[in-house]
Amino acid sequence: MTGAKVTASGWGWRHAGRSQPAVSGLDLDIQPGERVLVLGPSGAGKSTLMHALAGVLGDDEDGDETGELRVDGQRPSRARGRVGLVLQDPDSQVVLARIGDDVAFGCENLAVPRAEIWPRVRRALAEVGLDLPLRHPTSALSGGQKQRLALAGVLAMQPGLVLLDEPTANLDPEGVVEVRDAVLRSVRASGATLIVIEHRVAVWQHLVDRVIVLDPAGGVLADGPTDSVLSTEGERLAAAGVWIPRFPPARPDRRPVVAAAAEILLHTEDLAVGRVPFARKRAAVVADGLNLDVRAGRATTISGPNGTGKSTLALTLAGLLAPAGGRLAADDALAAGLGAAPHRWRSRDLLERIGTVFQDPEHQFLAGTVHAELAIGPRALGLSPAEQTERVDSLLHRLRLDHLADANPFTLSGGEKRRLSVATVLATRPRLLVLDEPTFGQDSRTWAELVRLLAELLDAGTAVVAVTHDADFVSTLADVRLVLEAGPGTTTDRRVPGGTVAVPARPAGGRAG
């Protein structure tokens, strides 16, 4: 297997219905076997480029193309067998019901001999650290596990060009290293060309040959050897929103919080959480023994390895899943006479009390434009047109989405979709925000703005619960850190220094997190 060659000459793409191109004037020459890190501010067109190289961007009805983009001298749509793509959203790449079959799917479509497919499948799963039986249901995987699954499917195909779009975004810190190293071992062994998008430069900085920084205005901001670009252009790139380790974004100051003075909004006692698998009547418990007070004006972060139940816990706290055991009660300060069980409240009641941001932003989009999407919540609350406009326009400006007000939410970049999903919840101004990976896909400028906005809400008395692997987010905002650990279930909490509550989570089939 030899690596693929990538060339672009004045290439650009404008999504249908958008006035401005996502990418324009792009010139590239990537040699076989090169390892390239693609950087750029949120919305610079990085994901659009990756979709184009994989041949899945669409046809004339989906947008307008200019210039030329080639893989091994061919249009990408004719070189699909040579290209493997891992998307930002791992859910969109799960095809079959069992993990072994899912990893084998690409090989089968490439007509790899049957005797060769299953050794490839097992090797790829081992490389990405997804240590589960081949018959394990894909529906029972957490978001991070699905990300590993998608990567295993690409590695098993042994493509000449490996494209990775934020491949470590939803992984725990150990998983980031494990998956990154698995990719590097694979491309070294096969000689494949690697192009990876990652906002956090430090993950790949010392392991790639070259950095290309896309310019939202067209073309590139910088292109060259990694160390040279980051040392000579670091300050300029950081100002443009690129995560440069030497130039971290500004962090907001927080007002001191007096724990005893903060109202309790939610309280749990030996809470167990889980989801009901298909064809079962009872939830499969993924974490138990959880004791937590969610207080007004305080931020609680939930972290831990993939598959320990983080997202399931968040959905339970948000009233979208019933507890699998123990007790979850809303205090009168939040319930206001509705009863103590949030999962029994109507959606209209949840709207102004608990706002939820899902791990996958697209799961909560309903409207045809960004502006209309933001107006759904305020309209449902019965606000006047003037109040609706004030809230929507303020959030559009604050989260750098105003230039996209008329765009279809599904055509936004991953980072833009995340900011929009957060904004839709902020538009109803609930007392409690439950956020799953709120900073996913953000450049340093949009990260700083989002964190500053959450800090202001906390200071004003809003409670925040956030599932996150973002260490910078935790160190900036967290008042209480809840760490779910893989291992035998217990019913007692273990306090550790720094305000952390470490809670062992029960290992069980169908873990989600």
N, C-alpha and C positions, 0 to 999 in steps of 0.2 A: 504494500500500500504506500503510495506517495501522497504528499500533501497537495492540496488544490491551490491554484493561483487565482487571485482576485484582482480585478481591475475595474476602475470606474473613470469615466470621462464626462465631465460636466453633468453628472447624473443628478436627477431630482425627482421628487414625487409630491403631488398635491392630492390630499384626500378629497373625494367627491363631497361637495357642499361646503368646502373650506375655501376662504379667499386667499390664504397664504400657504405656500408649500411647507410640508414637514421637513423636507431636505431639499437643498438646491446647490447647484454649482460644485458638486463633490467630485474631486479627482483623487484616485487611490491606485496604488500599485503594491499589492501584498504578495510576497514571494512564497512558494510552497514551503511548508514547515515553519513559517514564522509564527511567533506567539505574540498577539497584539491585544492591548487593552484599549478599549474605546471609552473615552470620557466625554463629558459635556454637561451643561446645565440641564435641568429637567425641561423636557419639551424641545431639545435640540435635534431630535430625529433619530436617536440611537436605535430604538426598537424598530422604527420604520426601516432603517437600513438592514437590520438583521432579518426582518420578514422578507425584504426584497431579495437578499442573498439566498434565502431558503426557498425562494420561488413561491411564496404563499401570500404575497402582498395583495393580489387581486388582478383584475383585468381592467379594460377601459371603462367599465361601468363603475368601478370602485375608486378611480382616481386618474390623474393625468401624469404621465411619465415623460421626463426629458432626459436627453443624453443617453449614455450607454453604461450598463452594469453587466459584468461578465464573470463567470466562474469557469476556469479552464477554457476560456475563449467562447463559451456558450452562454446563451441566456439562462439565468438561474432556473427557470421553469423546466429546462431540458437537462439539468444537472442534479436533479433532486436525489438520486441515488448516491451522489457524492457528498451530500450535505446533511448534517444532523443539527437540529435546532432544539434547545431547551428554552421554553418561553418563560416570561415573568410569572404567569399564572399556571402553576402545575396542574390545577384541576382541568384545564382545557386540553391537557395532553394525556389524560387517563382514558384509555379506549376500552379495555376489557375488564372482566370482573375479578380476575385473579392475577396476582403480581407476576407470576411466571409467564402467563400468557401475554400480559401487557408488555413485558420486556422483549418477548419473542416476536411481537407483532411486526416491528420494523424489519427484522431479519427475514421473516416469512414473505413480506412484500418485496424484498430484494432477491428472493429465490435462493437464499442461503441453504445448502444441503441440510436436511433434517438432523443428520448425525452431528453437525457442527453447531446447530442452533443452541441446544441446551447447555453444552459446556460454555458457550458465550454468555448465555443468560446467567448461569450460576457465577461465573467470573465477574460479570458486570455488577451484580447485586452485592457480591463480596467487596468489590472495589469501592462502592459508594456507602458501605456500612449499613445496608438494609438487611439485617439479619432476621428474616422471617421466612416461614415455609412458602414454597412456590404456590401453594393453593390458598394462601392468605388473601382475603377479599380486599380489593383496592378501595372499596367503599369504607373500610374501617381504618384507613390510614389518616394520620394527621397531615396538616399542610406541609410541614417540613419533610415528612416521610414521602409524600407525593412528589416533592421536589427531587428527592434522591431517586425515586422510581423513574421519573422522566429522564434524569441523567443516565441511569442505567440503561434505559431503552436506546439512547443515542450511542453510548459507548459500545453496546452489543452490536450495533450496525457497522462499527469500524469505518466511519466516513472519512473522506479525505479533507473535509472542512468541518470543524466543530464550532458551532455558534452557541454561545451561552449568554442569555439575557438575565442579569442579576441572579446568578445561580445559587448564591448563598444567602439571599435576603431573608428567608424565613427559617434559617437553620440556627441551632444553638451554637455557641462558640466552638465546641469540640467538633461539631458537624461541619462548620465552615472549613476548618483545617483538613478534616477527613475528605470532604468532597473535593476541595481544591487540589489536594495531593493526588486523589484518584484521577482527576482530569489530566494532571501533568504526567502521571505515569502512563496513562493511555496514549496521549499524543506523542510522547517520547518513543514509546514502543512501536507505534504505527507510522510515525512521521507526518501525522496530520497537521494541517494548518489550524491554529486556534485563534478565534476572535471572541473576546469576552467583554461584556458591558458590566461594570461594577462602579457604583458611586463611591464606595470606600476604597481609595487607592491603596491603602496599606495592605489589603488582603492579597493583591497580586503584584505589588510594586517590584519585588525582587525576583519575580519568577517569569516575567514576560520580557521580550526583546525590545518592544516598541510601544509607544503611546501615541494614539491619535485622538485629538480633542475636536469634536464637532462644534461648529459655530451656529447658533440659532439663526443668524442672519444669512447663512450660506457658507459652504466651503468648510475649512478647518481653521481652528484657532492655533493649533500646534501639532507637529508631527515629527517624531524622531526617536532616538534611543531613550529608554525610560529615564535613566539618571539625568541625562542632559536636559530633557524637557522639564522634568520636575525641579531641577536646580535652577535653571535659567528663566523658566516661565512660571514658577510656582506661585509667586505673589499675584501675577496677572490672572492666572487661572483660578486662584482662590477667590479673587474679586468677582469672577464670572460665575461662581457657584460650584466650582469643582472642589471635591474634598481633598485637600492637600494636608498631610499630617502636620507640617510645620506652621500652617495657618488655620487653626481651628475656628469655627464660627463663634460669634459672641453668644454668651449665655445670659438669660435674664436673671435678675435678682428676685428672690422670693421673700415675702414677708414672713417673719417668724410665726409659727403656728403653735398655739398652746393646746395640747391634746385634750385636756379636760374641758376646754371651752368649746370644742368643736362638736356639733350635734352628730349623733349616730343616725345614719340614714338606713343602713342595712346591717344586720347582725346574723352571724352563722354560728351554729353549735354542732360540732361533729358532722359537718355537711359532707355528703357523698354526692358525686356528680357522675353522670353517664348519659349515653344516648341509647335509644331503642333500635337495635339492628332490625333489618328486614325480617319479617315473619316471626318476630319474637314479641312477647307481651311486656317483658320487663327490661328495664335499661341495664346495659352492661356497664358496671361501675368502673370508672377509669381513675378516680382519685377520691379519697375519703379522709375522715378525721380532720376536716378543715374548720378552723376557728378564726373568725375574722370580724373586725368592726370596720365598716366603711363610713368615714366621717366627712362632714361638710368641710370644704376647703382643704382637703388632704388628698394627696396622690398616692395610690397603691399600685405598684407594678408587680406583675406576675411573670416570672421567668422560670427556666428550667429546660431540661433536654426535650427534644421533639418526642411527642407521643405520651407525655405525662399528664395530659388533660387540661392544658392551659386554656385553649379556646372553649372547651366544654364548660369549664368553670366560669369563664366570662359570660357565655350565653345563659348560664343558670343564674348568675348574679343579675343579668339584664332582664330576667323574667321571660326569656324566650324558650327555656327548657325547665321542666319541673325537676326539683331535687330528686336524686335517686335514693336518698336517705338522710337522716339527721334533720336539721332545722335551718331554714332561711327565712328571716322575718324582716319586713320593712317597718321602720319606726314611724310614728305618727307624723314626724317632720317631713317624711317623703310620701307616706301612704295617704295622709289627709282623709281618713275615713273610708278608704277603699278596701281595707283588709290587709293582713300582714303578708299575704302570699303574692308576690309580683306576677308569677306565671298565671294567676287567675284574673289579672286585670285585662281590660279591653285594650286594643292597640291604641285607641285615642287617649286613654289614660296614661299609657306608657310614654306616649309622644312628648308630653311636657314634664315627665318625671325622670325617665331613664332613656337616654339616647345611646344607640348601639352602632358601632362601626365594625362591619364584618372584616374577616381576614381578606376576602376577595371583594374588592370594591364593586365589581360589576353585579354582584348579587343584590345590590340595593338600588340600582338605577332603574327608573321608571319612565322618564320623560325623553323627548327628542332633542332637547337642547340643555346646555348647562344652566342657563338662566331659569328655565322651566323646572329643572330638577331641584334647584334650590328653593323654588317657590312652593313646592308641594307641602312641606311641613307647615310653614306659616299660614298657607291657605286652609289647611285642615284644622288649624287652631282657630280659624274664624277671624284672623287679623284683617284690618282694613287694607285696601290696595296700597295706600301710602306707607303703612307699617311694613307690608310685605316687601315693597320696593326698597325701603331703607335697610332692612336686614339683608336682602339679597345683594344689593350693590355694595354694602359694607364688606361682606364676606368675599365677594368677587375681587375687590381691590386688595383686601388684606392678604389673601392667599394667592395672589398673582394669577387669577383666573379671568380677569375682566376682558382680556383680549380674546377669550374663548367663549364668551357668553352665548353666542349663537351656534356653537359647535355641538355635534352629537357627542354625548358623554362616552360612547363606546369607541370613538376615534381618538380619544386623548392618549397621551403617553401614560405609562404606569404610574409615574409620580404625580401627574396631573389628576388621574383617576382617584388616587389616594387622597389628595387634598380636597377634591370634590366630595368624596364620601364623608370626610370629616366635616366639611362645611354643611352638608345636608343635615347633619345632626345638630351642629351648632345653631342652625337657623331656627330651631324650636326652643332653644335656651332651656334645656332640662336641668334639673338639680344634680343629676348624676350622669356622667359620661362613661361608657364602657367601650374601650377602644382596643381593637386587635391589630397589632403591628401598625400603629398610627404613623410612623415615620418611614415606612417602606418606600423606596424609590425616590427619596428626596435629595436634591442637591443641598449644598451647605447653606445657601441663602434661604431656600424654602423650608429647610429643617429649622433654621433659627427663627423664622417668622411663625411657623406652626408651634414651636415650643414656647415662644414668647406669648402667643395668644392663649395657650393652655395655662401658662403661669398667671396671666391676668385673670382668667376665669377662676383659677384656684384661689387667688387672693380675694376674689369677689364672693367666695363661698361655695362654688361648684365643686363637687367631688369628682375625682377621676380614678378609674380603674383601667390600667393599660397592660395588655399582654405584649411583651416586647423582648427582643434579643439585643436591643440597642443600648449598649453600656453608657453612651453619652446621654441618652434620654433619661436613663435611670439615675445617673449621678446628678443630673440637673434638676429633676422634678420630684423624684420619689421621696415621700415621707415614710412610707412603709413598703418594704420589699418582701414579697411572698415568693419563695422558691420551691417549686414542686420537684421532688426528687424521685427517680426511678428506684424501686425497691419494695420490700414488703410493706403493706399498709399498716398504719398505726392510727390510734385515736387520740394521740397527744401531740402537741406542738413542741417544737424545739427552738428556743430563742438563741440567736447567735449575734455577735457584735454588729453594730451599724444599723440596728433596727430591722434586721432581716428575720423573717419567720421561715424556717425551712420545713417543708411538709413532705414526708415520703408519700409517694403516690403508688397505689396498688397496680402492679402489672397485670394486664388482662387483655384477652383477645379483643380486637376492635378498639384499641386505644385511639384517642383523638387529641389533638393539642395544637 
